[in-house]
Amino acid sequence: MILELAALSRLSGIPIFEEKAHRSMDSLWSLRHRSSNLMGTVLNVDSGDWVRRDSGVGAGIDSYYEYCLKAYVLLGESRYLSRFNKHYAAIMKYISQGPMLLDVHMHRPQINSKNFMDALLAFWPGLQVLSGDLKPAIETHEMLYQVVQKHNFIPEAFTTDFQVHWGQHPLRPEFLESTYFLYKATGDPHYLNVGRQVLNSLQKYARVECGFAAVKDVRTTANEDTMDSFVLAETFKYLYLLFAESEDLIINIDEYLFTTEGHLLPLYLSVQPQNYTDADKILDEDTDLPKRSCPSFDNLLTESIRKPLKNMVDGLCPNRKSRIEAREFAKIFQFGNENHMQRIKAMGIVVTKLPNGLPLLFMNSSHESSPGDQVDGHEFLTELNIIMKDVNQKEKINSAKSVSFYDQDGQKMSLYAGAANFGRSLNLGQKVAARIAIANPVKGCETLINPGVVKEKIVLVERGDCMFIEKARKLQEAGAVGGIVIDNATDSSVITSRAFSMSDDGIDDVSIPLVFLFASEARPLLDMFNINPDLLVTISELPKETEAEIDSVEDTGTMINNSIDKLKKLIRDIMTSNDPTQDQVSDLLKWKGYSSIDKETFLKLLMEARKGIINKNDDIIKVDELPPSKQKISENDTRRKVDPDEN
């Protein structure tokens, strides 16, 4: 409402409307994700927390991005241009995937949150025209026009292969809005033809005796007994303006700015007295601004931009065989297989590694060979998502395992181990005990060259190069009685990484147990093996109480080995010292039952421990009781380590 309320203040001379609207926009700006510069879509106005963290340009967020730019145009407020440019760069980096605009997670923008697009994003090309970025505007509009040609209208939502997701069409104006602005910018008669087709569809499928009725489903063209107010206020307005000559209008339309509801506000408001000057208080504003010159479109050949996309929709939708092949490929896909990796690269899929060592796959439209490959890529990722959900369900059934042995002092050590969805399950008290050996080759993806060494032993292999089940087959073939896969990410830990079950490939031919250890959990085992090459190791089901302790990392109310009083003293000593001793670190680890930990996780665990007992004893030391010099550090450190979005 920044445009409307600012206009009200500047026309009435009452500043409070504009002041409140500016402060609302400032609050929204402060809630963006600081790393990605993206916004979510649904906000709890009472708490200020994001309810939906999906980030796109359609339903729920469209008007915010629109008003960031238009607030600069109408009000002359440079900070809004700065904000828009930051948001726009993030959108073009993460959400724009070729001509398509796909929602992502605002805090993990490499990951798509939806495989469909909604009709409201059709306004985006029009906003790109206003910002001067014409080429992607033409491309996205062309994609949308082909959807119109296929379905007569733009459905409320459509998939990445341009099938109907939600079939309703309430005669929305956004596509016509972008069509009008593209025609104004380019003068290309193509956009008049686009408008003519939309008009014909309205007359044919929406015209009823008393007006125009919403289309219930574009596939059947059945109507609903409704006609929203925006049909007259916007849809027909943009349609009229598209075909109108300047002499048909009673005003000079170039002297006005359209609000998100299609109302006109005069541009002279930018020179009216401004009622809000608190710009210095805005969070993280940059002083440098982009060049404010409008590009020339005189020599732009819009047809040359549209031509490569000419058959994007019709060329892809019928190719059902290709989509099926992409989904089938997802079922046999293997990380580390060179041919498989080349194939997904051709689909426009990029693979990177997360800090915890797990792979992350995401679409990058600049990598695909053709529009068809891009659709195959989305089909592949959709199917892979379904497979992973299946694996997650199995994880709930297949309980965690334990790798146990005795250290030099005769103390039993039990390490948390991930289970496998294949092989011997070791449930109901079953266990396998044997001495350990290391596979050669260490990845265990080829036939082992040391079968005499590994026979009748539990064999250690390194993660990577092939599927877990393939490692199990090679170990079984060499005569091993069990296997332990050790993560190849050196700092991974069950504390900082999501525990998972190792997936199968649908062939049930493994009879030995295989478990997985993150690197931090494996370190004590490897250290002990170096000391004692004849180390005896047992693989079994993880005791329920141990599993509960590790699964509830954030439930720090459960205390282990130490009383509340001892823990309270330990935290007080650590938080009031500049450099915690190794003994203090070890004591805190014992409280949670961990054997090793990295520094950042330790600091986070320290804060969790403090929170876990703060309600039990009022005299526990608090941040605001620290000396001023340490208080500031502690507050900043807490915010940096604990905020999940920042991580």
C-alpha positions as CSV (number, residue, x, y, z in Angstrom):
1,M,0.0,0.0,0.0
2,I,3.0,2.3,-0.1
3,L,1.9,4.0,-3.4
4,E,-1.7,4.5,-2.3
5,L,-0.9,5.7,1.2
6,A,1.9,8.0,0.1
7,A,-0.4,9.5,-2.5
8,L,-3.0,10.1,0.1
9,S,-0.5,11.9,2.3
10,R,0.9,14.0,-0.5
11,L,-2.5,15.0,-1.8
12,S,-4.0,15.7,1.7
13,G,-0.9,17.1,3.5
14,I,-1.4,14.6,6.3
15,P,1.9,12.8,6.7
16,I,0.9,9.8,8.9
17,F,-0.3,7.6,6.1
18,E,3.0,7.8,4.2
19,E,5.0,7.4,7.4
20,K,3.3,4.2,8.4
21,A,3.6,2.8,4.9
22,H,7.3,3.5,4.7
23,R,7.8,1.8,8.1
24,S,5.9,-1.3,6.9
25,M,8.2,-1.5,3.8
26,D,11.2,-1.0,6.0
27,S,10.1,-3.9,8.2
28,L,9.6,-6.2,5.2
29,W,13.0,-5.3,3.9
30,S,14.6,-6.2,7.2
31,L,12.9,-9.7,7.0
32,R,14.5,-10.7,3.7
33,H,17.0,-13.5,3.8
34,R,20.4,-11.8,4.2
35,S,22.3,-14.3,2.2
36,S,20.0,-14.8,-0.8
37,N,18.1,-11.4,-0.7
38,L,14.9,-13.3,-1.3
39,M,11.6,-13.0,0.5
40,G,9.1,-15.7,1.5
41,T,5.4,-15.6,0.6
42,V,3.4,-15.7,3.9
43,L,4.3,-13.8,7.0
44,N,2.8,-14.0,10.5
45,V,2.0,-10.3,11.2
46,D,1.9,-10.8,14.9
47,S,5.3,-12.5,15.4
48,G,7.1,-11.4,12.3
49,D,8.0,-15.0,11.5
50,W,7.8,-16.4,8.0
51,V,5.0,-19.0,7.7
52,R,5.9,-20.0,4.1
53,R,9.5,-19.6,3.0
54,D,8.9,-20.4,-0.6
55,S,10.3,-17.6,-2.7
56,G,9.0,-16.7,-6.2
57,V,7.5,-13.8,-8.1
58,G,3.9,-15.0,-8.1
59,A,1.1,-15.4,-5.5
60,G,1.9,-13.9,-2.1
61,I,4.9,-11.7,-3.0
62,D,4.2,-10.2,-6.5
63,S,3.0,-6.8,-5.3
64,Y,5.9,-6.4,-2.9
65,Y,8.6,-6.6,-5.6
66,E,6.4,-4.4,-7.9
67,Y,6.1,-1.7,-5.3
68,C,9.8,-1.7,-4.5
69,L,10.4,-0.4,-8.0
70,K,7.3,1.7,-8.4
71,A,7.9,3.5,-5.0
72,Y,11.1,4.8,-6.5
73,V,9.3,5.8,-9.8
74,L,6.4,7.6,-8.1
75,L,8.0,8.9,-4.9
76,G,11.6,9.5,-5.9
77,E,12.9,7.5,-3.0
78,S,16.3,6.1,-4.1
79,R,16.4,3.4,-1.3
80,Y,13.5,1.6,-3.0
81,L,15.5,1.4,-6.2
82,S,18.5,0.0,-4.3
83,R,16.2,-2.6,-2.7
84,F,14.6,-3.6,-5.9
85,N,17.9,-4.1,-7.6
86,K,19.1,-6.4,-4.9
87,H,15.9,-8.4,-5.0
88,Y,16.0,-8.4,-8.8
89,A,19.5,-9.8,-9.0
90,A,18.6,-12.6,-6.6
91,I,15.5,-13.5,-8.6
92,M,17.4,-13.6,-11.9
93,K,20.1,-15.7,-10.2
94,Y,17.9,-18.3,-8.4
95,I,14.2,-18.2,-9.5
96,S,14.6,-17.4,-13.2
97,Q,15.4,-20.7,-15.0
98,G,15.4,-19.8,-18.7
99,P,12.0,-18.3,-19.5
100,M,10.5,-20.1,-16.6
101,L,10.2,-18.7,-13.0
102,L,10.2,-21.5,-10.4
103,D,9.8,-21.0,-6.6
104,V,12.9,-21.9,-4.5
105,H,13.5,-22.0,-0.7
106,M,14.5,-18.5,0.4
107,H,17.1,-19.9,2.7
108,R,18.3,-22.6,0.3
109,P,17.8,-20.9,-3.1
110,Q,19.5,-23.7,-5.1
111,I,16.6,-26.0,-4.3
112,N,13.3,-25.6,-6.0
113,S,10.3,-25.8,-3.7
114,K,7.7,-26.3,-6.5
115,N,7.6,-27.9,-9.9
116,F,4.8,-25.7,-11.1
117,M,4.2,-22.0,-11.8
118,D,1.1,-19.9,-10.9
119,A,-0.7,-17.5,-13.1
120,L,0.1,-14.4,-11.1
121,L,3.7,-14.4,-12.2
122,A,2.5,-13.3,-15.6
123,F,2.9,-9.7,-14.4
124,W,6.7,-10.1,-14.1
125,P,7.6,-9.4,-17.8
126,G,5.7,-6.1,-17.5
127,L,7.7,-5.1,-14.4
128,Q,10.9,-6.1,-16.3
129,V,9.9,-3.7,-19.0
130,L,9.6,-0.9,-16.4
131,S,13.1,-1.8,-15.0
132,G,14.6,-1.8,-18.5
133,D,15.5,-5.5,-18.8
134,L,13.6,-6.3,-22.0
135,K,15.2,-9.5,-23.3
136,P,14.1,-11.8,-20.4
137,A,10.7,-10.1,-20.4
138,I,10.2,-11.0,-24.1
139,E,11.3,-14.6,-23.3
140,T,9.0,-15.2,-20.4
141,H,6.1,-13.5,-22.1
142,E,6.6,-15.8,-25.1
143,M,6.6,-18.9,-22.9
144,L,3.3,-17.7,-21.3
145,Y,1.8,-16.9,-24.7
146,Q,2.4,-20.5,-25.8
147,V,0.7,-21.7,-22.7
148,V,-2.3,-19.5,-23.7
149,Q,-2.2,-21.0,-27.2
150,K,-2.2,-24.5,-25.8
151,H,-4.9,-24.0,-23.1
152,N,-6.8,-20.9,-24.4
153,F,-6.0,-19.2,-21.1
154,I,-3.2,-19.3,-18.5
155,P,-4.4,-21.9,-15.9
156,E,-4.1,-20.9,-12.2
157,A,-1.1,-23.1,-12.1
158,F,0.8,-25.1,-14.7
159,T,3.7,-27.6,-14.5
160,T,7.2,-27.3,-15.9
161,D,6.1,-29.4,-18.9
162,F,3.2,-27.0,-19.4
163,Q,0.4,-29.3,-18.2
164,V,-2.5,-28.0,-16.2
165,H,-1.9,-28.1,-12.4
166,W,-4.9,-26.1,-11.3
167,G,-7.4,-25.6,-14.1
168,Q,-9.3,-22.4,-13.0
169,H,-9.0,-19.1,-14.8
170,P,-10.8,-16.2,-13.2
171,L,-10.0,-13.9,-16.2
172,R,-6.9,-12.5,-14.6
173,P,-5.2,-9.4,-16.0
174,E,-1.5,-10.1,-15.4
175,F,-0.7,-11.5,-18.8
176,L,-2.5,-8.7,-20.6
177,E,-0.7,-6.2,-18.4
178,S,2.7,-7.5,-19.6
179,T,1.4,-7.7,-23.2
180,Y,0.5,-4.0,-23.0
181,F,3.8,-2.9,-21.6
182,L,5.8,-4.9,-24.1
183,Y,3.8,-3.4,-26.9
184,K,4.4,0.1,-25.5
185,A,8.1,-0.6,-25.2
186,T,8.7,-2.2,-28.6
187,G,5.9,-1.2,-30.9
188,D,6.0,-4.8,-32.2
189,P,2.6,-5.7,-33.7
190,H,3.1,-9.3,-32.5
191,Y,1.7,-8.1,-29.1
192,L,-1.5,-6.8,-30.8
193,N,-2.0,-10.4,-32.2
194,V,-1.5,-11.7,-28.7
195,G,-4.1,-9.4,-27.4
196,R,-6.5,-10.3,-30.2
197,Q,-6.2,-14.0,-29.3
198,V,-6.9,-13.3,-25.7
199,L,-9.9,-11.2,-26.7
200,N,-11.2,-14.0,-28.9
201,S,-10.9,-16.6,-26.1
202,L,-12.8,-14.2,-23.7
203,Q,-15.6,-13.8,-26.2
204,K,-15.7,-17.5,-27.0
205,Y,-15.3,-19.1,-23.6
206,A,-16.1,-16.5,-21.0
207,R,-18.9,-14.3,-22.5
208,V,-22.3,-15.0,-20.9
209,E,-25.7,-13.3,-21.0
210,C,-25.0,-10.8,-18.2
211,G,-21.2,-10.3,-18.6
212,F,-18.1,-12.4,-18.5
213,A,-17.8,-15.5,-16.2
214,A,-14.7,-17.1,-14.8
215,V,-13.6,-20.3,-16.4
216,K,-13.9,-23.2,-13.9
217,D,-11.4,-25.4,-15.8
218,V,-9.5,-24.5,-18.9
219,R,-9.6,-28.2,-20.0
220,T,-13.4,-28.3,-20.2
221,T,-14.0,-24.5,-20.5
222,A,-17.0,-24.8,-18.1
223,N,-17.9,-21.5,-16.4
224,E,-18.4,-20.4,-12.8
225,D,-21.1,-18.0,-11.7
226,T,-18.5,-15.3,-10.7
227,M,-16.9,-12.3,-12.2
228,D,-14.2,-10.7,-10.0
229,S,-13.9,-6.9,-9.8
230,F,-10.4,-7.0,-11.4
231,V,-11.9,-8.1,-14.7
232,L,-13.3,-4.6,-15.3
233,A,-10.7,-2.7,-13.2
234,E,-7.7,-4.3,-14.9
235,T,-8.3,-7.1,-17.5
236,F,-10.5,-5.0,-19.8
237,K,-8.6,-1.8,-19.1
238,Y,-5.2,-3.3,-20.3
239,L,-7.0,-4.8,-23.3
240,Y,-8.5,-1.5,-24.2
241,L,-5.2,0.4,-23.7
242,L,-3.4,-2.2,-25.9
243,F,-5.6,-1.3,-28.9
244,A,-6.3,2.4,-28.1
245,E,-4.6,5.2,-30.0
246,S,-3.4,8.3,-28.1
247,E,-6.3,10.3,-29.4
248,D,-8.8,7.8,-27.9
249,L,-7.6,8.7,-24.4
250,I,-8.6,11.7,-22.4
251,I,-5.3,11.8,-20.5
252,N,-1.7,11.4,-21.4
253,I,-1.2,7.9,-20.0
254,D,2.6,8.3,-19.9
255,E,2.2,10.8,-17.0
256,Y,0.7,8.2,-14.7
257,L,1.9,5.1,-12.9
258,F,-0.3,2.0,-12.6
259,T,-0.8,0.6,-9.1
260,T,-0.9,-3.2,-8.6
261,E,-4.7,-3.0,-9.0
262,G,-4.6,-1.1,-12.2
263,H,-5.4,2.3,-10.8
264,L,-3.6,5.4,-12.1
265,L,-1.5,7.7,-9.9
266,P,0.0,11.0,-11.3
267,L,3.8,11.1,-11.5
268,Y,3.9,14.7,-10.3
269,L,3.5,13.3,-6.8
270,S,7.3,12.7,-6.8
271,V,7.8,16.5,-6.5
272,Q,5.2,16.9,-3.8
273,P,6.5,17.5,-0.2
274,Q,7.9,14.3,1.3
275,N,6.6,13.5,4.7
276,Y,9.1,10.8,5.6
277,T,12.8,11.4,5.9
278,D,14.0,8.6,8.2
279,A,16.1,6.9,5.5
280,D,19.3,6.8,7.7
281,K,17.6,4.2,10.0
282,I,17.1,1.7,7.3
283,L,19.0,-1.6,7.8
284,D,21.8,-2.4,5.4
285,E,21.2,0.3,2.8
286,D,23.8,0.9,0.1
287,T,24.7,4.4,-0.9
288,D,25.8,3.6,-4.5
289,L,23.0,3.3,-7.0
290,P,22.8,2.0,-10.6
291,K,22.7,4.2,-13.6
292,R,19.3,5.7,-14.0
293,S,19.1,5.9,-17.8
294,C,16.4,4.2,-19.8
295,P,17.5,1.8,-22.6
296,S,16.6,2.5,-26.2
297,F,14.4,-0.2,-27.9
298,D,14.5,1.4,-31.4
299,N,16.8,-1.3,-32.9
300,L,15.7,-4.2,-30.8
301,L,14.6,-7.2,-32.9
302,T,12.0,-8.8,-30.6
303,E,11.3,-11.5,-33.1
304,S,14.9,-12.8,-32.9
305,I,14.5,-13.2,-29.2
306,R,11.1,-15.0,-29.5
307,K,12.1,-17.3,-32.4
308,P,14.3,-19.8,-30.4
309,L,11.3,-20.3,-28.1
310,K,8.7,-20.7,-30.8
311,N,7.9,-24.4,-30.2
312,M,8.8,-24.5,-26.6
313,V,5.4,-25.7,-25.3
314,D,4.1,-27.6,-28.3
315,G,7.5,-29.2,-28.8
316,L,7.7,-30.5,-25.3
317,C,4.2,-31.5,-24.2
318,P,3.6,-34.4,-26.5
319,N,7.0,-35.9,-25.7
320,R,5.7,-38.2,-23.0
321,K,8.3,-40.9,-23.8
322,S,11.2,-38.5,-23.0
323,R,9.6,-37.6,-19.6
324,I,9.1,-41.3,-18.8
325,E,12.7,-42.0,-19.6
326,A,13.9,-39.1,-17.4
327,R,11.9,-40.5,-14.5
328,E,13.1,-44.1,-15.0
329,F,16.7,-42.8,-15.1
330,A,16.2,-41.2,-11.7
331,K,15.6,-44.7,-10.3
332,I,18.9,-46.1,-11.4
333,F,21.0,-42.8,-11.0
334,Q,24.3,-43.2,-9.2
335,F,26.5,-40.5,-7.9
336,G,30.1,-41.0,-9.1
337,N,29.0,-42.7,-12.3
338,E,30.6,-40.6,-15.0
339,N,28.0,-41.4,-17.7
340,H,25.2,-40.6,-15.2
341,M,26.8,-37.3,-14.2
342,Q,27.3,-36.3,-17.8
343,R,23.6,-37.0,-18.5
344,I,22.2,-34.9,-15.7
345,K,24.6,-32.1,-16.7
346,A,23.1,-32.1,-20.2
347,M,19.7,-31.7,-18.5
348,G,20.8,-28.5,-16.9
349,I,21.3,-30.1,-13.4
350,V,24.3,-28.9,-11.4
351,V,25.7,-31.0,-8.5
352,T,27.5,-29.4,-5.6
353,K,28.4,-30.5,-2.1
354,L,26.9,-29.2,1.1
355,P,29.1,-28.5,4.1
356,N,28.0,-31.8,5.7
357,G,29.2,-33.7,2.6
358,L,25.8,-34.5,1.2
359,P,25.3,-33.8,-2.5
360,L,22.9,-31.0,-3.6
361,L,21.2,-31.1,-7.1
362,F,19.6,-28.0,-8.6
363,M,18.6,-26.7,-12.0
364,N,20.7,-24.1,-13.8
365,S,19.1,-23.1,-17.1
366,S,22.4,-22.0,-18.6
367,H,23.7,-25.6,-18.6
368,E,21.0,-27.4,-20.5
369,S,21.5,-28.3,-24.2
370,S,17.9,-27.6,-25.3
371,P,14.4,-26.7,-23.8
372,G,13.6,-30.4,-24.0
373,D,16.6,-31.2,-21.8
374,Q,15.4,-28.7,-19.3
375,V,12.0,-30.4,-19.0
376,D,13.7,-33.7,-18.6
377,G,15.8,-32.2,-15.8
378,H,12.7,-31.1,-13.9
379,E,11.1,-34.6,-14.4
380,F,14.3,-36.2,-13.2
381,L,14.4,-34.1,-10.0
382,T,10.7,-34.6,-9.4
383,E,11.1,-38.4,-9.5
384,L,14.3,-38.3,-7.4
385,N,12.4,-36.3,-4.8
386,I,9.7,-39.0,-4.7
387,I,12.4,-41.7,-4.3
388,M,14.0,-39.8,-1.5
389,K,10.7,-39.5,0.3
390,D,10.3,-43.2,0.0
391,V,13.8,-43.7,1.5
392,N,12.8,-41.3,4.4
393,Q,9.8,-43.5,5.1
394,K,12.0,-46.5,5.3
395,E,14.4,-44.7,7.6
396,K,11.6,-44.4,10.2
397,I,11.2,-48.1,10.1
398,N,14.9,-49.1,10.0
399,S,16.3,-48.1,13.3
400,A,19.8,-46.7,13.9
401,K,22.7,-49.0,14.6
402,S,25.7,-49.0,16.9
403,V,29.3,-49.7,16.4
404,S,30.9,-50.6,19.7
405,F,34.4,-51.6,20.9
406,Y,36.6,-51.2,24.0
407,D,39.2,-48.5,24.4
408,Q,42.7,-48.8,26.0
409,D,41.2,-48.3,29.5
410,G,38.7,-51.1,29.0
411,Q,35.8,-48.6,28.6
412,K,33.1,-49.6,26.1
413,M,32.6,-47.0,23.4
414,S,29.4,-47.0,21.3
415,L,29.2,-45.0,18.1
416,Y,26.0,-43.9,16.4
417,A,25.7,-45.5,13.0
418,G,23.3,-45.1,10.2
419,A,21.4,-48.2,9.0
420,A,20.9,-49.7,5.5
421,N,17.7,-50.5,3.7
422,F,19.3,-53.8,2.6
423,G,21.2,-56.7,4.0
424,R,20.9,-58.2,7.5
425,S,18.9,-55.8,9.7
426,L,20.3,-56.7,13.1
427,N,17.0,-56.0,14.9
428,L,15.7,-57.7,18.0
429,G,19.0,-58.1,19.7
430,Q,20.9,-59.5,16.8
431,K,24.6,-58.5,16.4
432,V,27.7,-59.3,14.4
433,A,31.1,-59.2,16.1
434,A,34.5,-59.6,14.4
435,R,37.9,-58.0,13.9
436,I,38.1,-55.2,11.4
437,A,40.1,-54.7,8.2
438,I,40.3,-52.0,5.5
439,A,39.2,-52.7,2.0
440,N,41.6,-52.4,-1.0
441,P,40.6,-50.4,-3.0
442,V,39.4,-48.4,-0.1
443,K,36.2,-47.2,-1.9
444,G,35.1,-50.8,-2.2
445,C,33.5,-50.3,-5.6
446,E,35.6,-52.8,-7.5
447,T,36.6,-56.4,-6.7
448,L,38.8,-56.4,-3.6
449,I,42.4,-57.3,-4.1
450,N,42.9,-58.3,-0.5
451,P,40.2,-61.0,0.0
452,G,42.5,-63.0,2.4
453,V,42.7,-60.0,4.7
454,V,39.0,-59.1,4.8
455,K,37.6,-62.6,5.0
456,E,35.3,-63.2,8.0
457,K,36.0,-59.6,9.2
458,I,34.0,-56.4,9.4
459,V,35.5,-54.3,6.6
460,L,35.9,-50.5,6.5
461,V,35.2,-48.7,3.2
462,E,35.1,-45.1,2.2
463,R,32.0,-43.4,0.9
464,G,31.9,-42.4,-2.7
465,D,32.2,-43.5,-6.4
466,C,29.4,-46.1,-6.3
467,M,26.1,-46.9,-4.5
468,F,26.2,-48.2,-0.9
469,I,24.7,-51.5,-1.9
470,E,27.4,-52.0,-4.5
471,K,30.0,-51.7,-1.8
472,A,28.1,-54.3,0.3
473,R,28.1,-56.7,-2.7
474,K,31.9,-56.4,-3.1
475,L,32.5,-57.0,0.6
476,Q,30.2,-60.0,0.6
477,E,31.9,-61.3,-2.5
478,A,35.3,-61.1,-0.7
479,G,33.9,-63.0,2.3
480,A,33.4,-60.2,4.8
481,V,30.8,-60.7,7.6
482,G,29.9,-57.0,7.7
483,G,30.9,-53.5,6.6
484,I,31.2,-50.0,7.9
485,V,31.1,-47.1,5.4
486,I,33.0,-44.0,6.6
487,D,32.0,-40.6,5.3
488,N,34.4,-38.9,3.0
489,A,33.6,-35.4,4.3
490,T,36.2,-34.9,7.0
491,D,34.2,-32.8,9.4
492,S,30.8,-34.5,9.1
493,S,29.0,-35.5,12.3
494,V,25.6,-36.9,13.3
495,I,25.2,-33.6,15.3
496,T,25.5,-31.3,12.2
497,S,24.3,-33.7,9.5
498,R,20.9,-35.3,8.9
499,A,21.1,-39.0,9.7
500,F,19.9,-41.3,6.9
501,S,19.5,-44.9,5.9
502,M,21.5,-46.2,3.0
503,S,19.3,-46.9,0.0
504,D,19.0,-50.1,-2.0
505,D,18.5,-50.6,-5.8
506,G,15.5,-52.9,-5.6
507,I,17.6,-56.1,-5.9
508,D,17.7,-58.2,-2.6
509,D,20.9,-60.1,-2.9
510,V,23.0,-58.8,0.1
511,S,22.9,-60.8,3.4
512,I,25.7,-59.1,5.4
513,P,25.0,-55.9,7.5
514,L,26.3,-52.6,6.4
515,V,26.3,-49.4,8.6
516,F,27.4,-45.8,8.1
517,L,29.6,-43.6,10.3
518,F,30.0,-39.9,9.8
519,A,33.7,-38.8,9.9
520,S,33.6,-37.4,13.5
521,E,32.0,-40.6,14.9
522,A,34.5,-42.8,13.0
523,R,37.6,-41.0,14.3
524,P,37.7,-42.8,17.7
525,L,37.3,-46.1,15.9
526,L,40.2,-45.4,13.4
527,D,42.4,-44.1,16.2
528,M,41.8,-47.3,18.2
529,F,42.4,-49.5,15.2
530,N,45.8,-47.8,14.6
531,I,46.7,-48.6,18.2
532,N,45.2,-52.2,18.1
533,P,45.1,-53.8,14.7
534,D,43.3,-56.8,16.2
535,L,40.5,-54.6,17.5
536,L,37.2,-56.5,18.0
537,V,34.1,-54.6,16.9
538,T,30.4,-55.3,17.3
539,I,27.6,-54.0,15.1
540,S,24.2,-54.1,16.6
541,E,21.0,-52.1,17.1
542,L,21.4,-48.8,18.8
543,P,20.0,-48.9,22.4
544,K,16.7,-46.9,22.4
545,E,17.9,-44.5,25.1
546,T,21.1,-43.6,23.2
547,E,19.1,-43.1,20.0
548,A,16.7,-40.7,21.8
549,E,19.7,-38.7,23.2
550,I,21.2,-38.2,19.8
551,D,18.0,-37.6,17.9
552,S,17.0,-34.8,20.3
553,V,20.1,-32.6,19.9
554,E,17.9,-29.6,20.7
555,D,16.2,-31.2,23.7
556,T,19.0,-30.4,26.1
557,G,16.8,-30.9,29.2
558,T,18.0,-34.6,29.3
559,M,21.3,-34.5,31.2
560,I,23.9,-37.3,30.9
561,N,26.6,-38.2,33.4
562,N,26.5,-34.8,35.2
563,S,24.1,-33.3,37.6
564,I,22.4,-29.9,37.0
565,D,24.7,-28.3,39.6
566,K,27.9,-29.6,38.0
567,L,26.7,-28.6,34.5
568,K,25.7,-25.2,35.8
569,K,29.2,-24.6,37.2
570,L,30.8,-25.9,33.9
571,I,28.8,-23.5,31.8
572,R,29.6,-20.6,34.1
573,D,33.3,-21.4,33.9
574,I,33.3,-21.6,30.2
575,M,31.2,-18.5,29.5
576,T,33.2,-16.3,31.8
577,S,36.6,-17.5,30.4
578,N,38.2,-16.2,27.3
579,D,39.6,-19.6,26.3
580,P,37.9,-22.8,27.5
581,T,40.2,-25.6,28.5
582,Q,40.2,-29.0,26.8
583,D,39.0,-30.6,30.0
584,Q,36.0,-28.2,30.0
585,V,35.2,-29.1,26.4
586,S,35.5,-32.8,27.2
587,D,33.2,-32.5,30.2
588,L,30.5,-30.7,28.1
589,L,30.9,-33.5,25.4
590,K,30.4,-36.1,28.1
591,W,27.2,-34.3,29.2
592,K,25.8,-35.0,25.7
593,G,27.5,-38.3,25.2
594,Y,29.6,-37.2,22.2
595,S,33.2,-38.3,21.6
596,S,34.4,-35.5,19.3
597,I,33.1,-32.2,17.9
598,D,34.1,-29.3,15.8
599,K,34.4,-25.8,17.3
600,E,31.3,-24.2,15.7
601,T,29.1,-27.1,16.9
602,F,30.7,-26.9,20.3
603,L,29.7,-23.2,20.6
604,K,26.1,-24.0,19.5
605,L,25.9,-26.9,21.9
606,L,27.1,-24.6,24.7
607,M,24.2,-22.3,24.1
608,E,21.8,-25.2,23.9
609,A,23.1,-26.4,27.2
610,R,22.6,-23.0,28.8
611,K,19.1,-22.8,27.5
612,G,18.4,-26.4,28.6
613,I,18.9,-25.6,32.3
614,I,18.0,-21.9,32.5
615,N,14.4,-22.7,33.4
616,K,15.5,-25.2,36.1
617,N,17.8,-22.8,38.0
618,D,17.3,-19.1,38.1
619,D,20.8,-18.4,39.3
620,I,22.4,-19.8,36.1
621,I,24.6,-17.2,34.5
622,K,22.9,-15.2,31.8
623,V,24.3,-13.2,28.9
624,D,23.3,-9.9,30.4
625,E,25.2,-10.7,33.6
626,L,28.5,-10.9,31.8
627,P,30.9,-7.9,31.8
628,P,30.0,-5.4,29.0
629,S,33.0,-6.4,26.8
630,K,32.0,-10.1,26.8
631,Q,28.3,-9.4,26.7
632,K,28.4,-8.0,23.2
633,I,30.5,-10.9,21.9
634,S,28.2,-13.4,23.4
635,E,25.0,-11.9,22.1
636,N,26.5,-11.6,18.6
637,D,27.9,-15.1,18.7
638,T,24.5,-16.5,19.9
639,R,22.7,-14.9,17.1
640,R,25.2,-16.0,14.4
641,K,25.4,-19.6,15.5
642,V,21.8,-20.3,16.4
643,D,19.9,-18.6,13.5
644,P,18.9,-21.5,11.2
645,D,18.4,-19.2,8.2
646,E,21.9,-17.8,8.4
647,N,23.2,-21.4,8.3
